[in-house]
């Protein structure tokens, strides 16, 4: 029997322990200042007070001691010093720290073994920084390049080159980069989606303005090109339902499970939760996603570095453990969600010694 999210929305528990959320473990440079409240990616973030019923930490009953933890969604960009060599795209200069050394420190503290680095908008189609990191840490990172939907079709060759010549094994479709008035199902979009399938690289969809705005395009592409794997970033940006429109979007998300090539990133929880850390209102969502797609088509992602200001990187990992425990997921389910799913998509990467 499939879990019904709408019957159990009130089941998310209230948490009781107060923890200050601050910027974790990285000195701020004089050029990078962090306000207490900031708009990030059309989302408003602020430091919050967290109330918890129990100590937050890794639960040995929820994850296997032999499994690897892989972050399916994060970004890096140049530090101010690195930007001399790897310049930001004009108008996309970052306002928070996101260099690879800061990432590695956070991953070490959280005991995260590897990650899929998604090319950030801050460098747009210049992949040179991420490429340098993939070459330096080939056993730790895999790259997800950013699709260039230029009308001349040059993005198709760019995609092929990044996949064949560097360690890029996925590509992100950002619908808001398509030429005005055009959709991801235009000739260039279909050609890139088809090429991704030929190359064996999944396509991630970034539906920041709402899954409902792009569901028809995703369904058309999945139907026409069933051999191309799809990753839904941040659960399609579906927030916890509060009205009929939100419920319709949730239904659209769950209905995508009929396409066996579609996977869901249970990522950037702060973007889709209506509460603060540890985002327990998302328990019904995780339960239903696992029920519909199966744990082997679900993967955790942090959305570093944005998550650092929200709750902290380590806490982003711990939130999933808390939510999964409330959802009564098995240790096997958690093994899939916390790394095994991504390892299955990218065979040969992050292999256990």
URPE-V752959 format. One record per backbone hydrogen bond with DSSP energy under -1.0 kcal/mol. CO is the residue of the C=O (numbers start at 1). NH is the residue of the N-H. E is the energy in kcal/mol with one decimal. If there is no record, write none. Layout:
CO,NH,E
CO,NH,E
This chain:
8,11,-1.8
19,50,-1.3
29,32,-1.3
36,47,-1.4
38,45,-3.1
40,43,-1.3
43,40,-4.0
45,38,-2.2
59,62,-2.0
59,63,-1.5
69,113,-2.2
69,114,-1.2
71,116,-2.5
73,303,-3.1
74,118,-3.3
79,83,-2.0
81,84,-1.1
82,85,-1.3
82,86,-3.0
89,92,-2.7
98,77,-2.2
99,103,-1.9
100,104,-2.9
101,105,-1.9
102,106,-2.0
103,107,-2.9
104,108,-2.3
105,109,-2.4
106,110,-2.0
107,112,-2.5
114,71,-2.6
115,142,-1.9
116,74,-1.2
117,144,-3.0
120,123,-1.3
122,89,-3.7
123,126,-2.7
125,127,-1.0
127,131,-2.7
128,132,-1.9
129,133,-1.7
130,134,-2.6
131,135,-2.0
132,136,-1.6
133,137,-2.4
137,140,-1.2
137,141,-2.2
140,115,-2.1
142,117,-3.1
143,169,-2.6
144,119,-3.0
145,172,-3.2
150,153,-2.0
153,156,-1.5
154,158,-1.8
155,159,-2.3
156,160,-2.1
157,161,-2.5
158,162,-2.5
159,163,-2.1
160,164,-2.5
161,165,-2.4
162,166,-1.2
166,168,-1.3
167,143,-2.6
170,145,-2.2
171,204,-3.0
172,147,-2.6
173,206,-2.0
174,177,-2.2
179,182,-2.4
183,186,-1.8
186,190,-2.7
187,191,-2.0
188,192,-2.5
189,193,-2.5
190,194,-2.6
191,195,-2.4
192,196,-2.4
193,197,-1.6
194,198,-2.1
195,199,-2.4
196,201,-2.6
202,171,-2.3
203,231,-2.8
204,173,-3.6
205,233,-1.6
207,210,-2.0
210,213,-1.1
211,214,-1.6
211,215,-1.4
214,218,-2.3
215,219,-2.7
216,220,-2.2
217,221,-2.4
218,222,-2.6
219,223,-2.3
220,224,-2.3
221,225,-2.3
225,228,-1.7
229,203,-2.9
230,263,-2.7
231,205,-2.6
232,235,-1.1
232,265,-2.2
233,236,-1.5
234,237,-2.5
235,238,-1.3
243,247,-1.9
244,248,-2.0
245,249,-1.8
246,250,-2.2
247,251,-2.3
248,252,-2.0
249,253,-2.2
250,254,-2.5
251,255,-2.3
254,257,-1.7
255,258,-1.7
256,259,-1.9
259,262,-2.1
261,230,-2.9
263,232,-2.2
264,299,-2.0
265,235,-1.8
265,267,-1.7
266,301,-1.3
268,271,-2.3
269,273,-1.7
272,240,-1.1
276,279,-2.5
279,282,-1.9
280,283,-1.6
282,286,-2.6
283,287,-2.4
284,288,-2.4
285,289,-2.8
286,290,-2.5
287,291,-2.2
288,292,-2.5
289,293,-3.0
290,294,-1.4
294,297,-2.0
295,298,-1.6
297,264,-2.8
299,266,-3.1
300,72,-2.5
301,268,-1.0
303,307,-1.3
304,75,-2.3
305,308,-1.4
307,311,-2.6
307,312,-2.1
312,316,-1.5
313,317,-1.4
314,318,-2.1
315,319,-2.4
317,321,-1.2
318,322,-2.1
319,323,-2.7
320,324,-3.0
321,325,-2.2
322,326,-2.0
323,327,-2.0
324,329,-2.4
325,328,-1.1
330,334,-2.1
331,335,-2.1
332,336,-1.8
333,337,-2.4
334,338,-2.9
335,340,-2.7
336,341,-2.5
337,300,-2.9
338,70,-2.7
339,343,-2.3
340,344,-2.0
341,345,-1.7
342,346,-1.9
346,349,-1.7
